[in-house]
Amino acid sequence: MKVGLFIPCYINQLYPNVAIATLELLEKLNVDVYYPLNQTCCGQPLGNSGYESDAKGACQLFVENFKEYDVVVGPSGSCVHHIVEHFDLLPQTEEVKKIRNNTFELCEFIVKVLGKKIEGASFPHKVGLHKSCHGLRGLKLGSCSEKVEPYFSIEEDLLNEVEGLELMSLNRKDECCGFGGTFSVFEEAISVKMGKDKIQDHLDNGVEIITGADHSCLMHLEGLINRNKQPIKVMHIAEILNSSL
């Protein structure tokens, strides 16, 4: 299986360690990984802002860059969700359908496609999991509290395999952090209040590290944490799963 590694814009520019951790983790799981050097934005920011037709060029370029791979994997639930659900704006050629059907978020790929567990990772900290909306409700990485369904969480299952990690319970474990992409720009006050409430939930439950599968949400929370000088940190789930592996 030939895997194309998709690294979203904000991770590439602001959090390169997340990209490195993702690559290292996949390689340690014996995945044949390739990184297309000409890859660019998947078009999500334009789509989220209501300019979906203007995103067609970016979406088509994504298809061109990744069409030769069997599977595409990225460490961002929101970007992957955009590719899977919103590339319907393109003519549905065989190449486009292949991309939409074979693009996966990192945790989803490890569990659903590889069927593997995390072995040898060690992270002796109290960790709180932030379940981002696109991953949870879009990609179905876990069950939602607003639905009557059996409880499951792909991310929790992986974190529970990490030696020394104590996964802390939250009062509102699948509540939105308020980021929502451009929502945080157009509705700043609401976004900030939601983010502060989410951070407080982690603090109230003794969390040392907030993690998640979407660093855009973590970036939002990190900004509020730093601004308010709070005693808590954020790390992408790839960094934790790759620790001491």
Secondary structure as UniProt FT lines:
FT   STRAND          2..5
FT   HELIX           9..14
FT   HELIX           16..28
FT   TURN            29..30
FT   STRAND          32..34
FT   TURN            37..38
FT   HELIX           44..48
FT   TURN            49..50
FT   HELIX           52..55
FT   HELIX           56..66
FT   TURN            67..68
FT   STRAND          71..74
FT   HELIX           77..86
FT   HELIX           87..89
FT   HELIX           94..101
FT   STRAND          103..105
FT   HELIX           106..108
FT   HELIX           109..114
FT   STRAND          126..129
FT   HELIX           134..138
FT   TURN            145..146
FT   HELIX           154..159
FT   TURN            160..161
FT   STRAND          166..167
FT   TURN            173..174
FT   TURN            180..182
FT   HELIX           183..186
FT   HELIX           188..204
FT   TURN            205..206
FT   STRAND          209..212
FT   HELIX           215..227
FT   TURN            228..229
FT   STRAND          233..236
FT   HELIX           237..241
FT   TURN            242..244
//
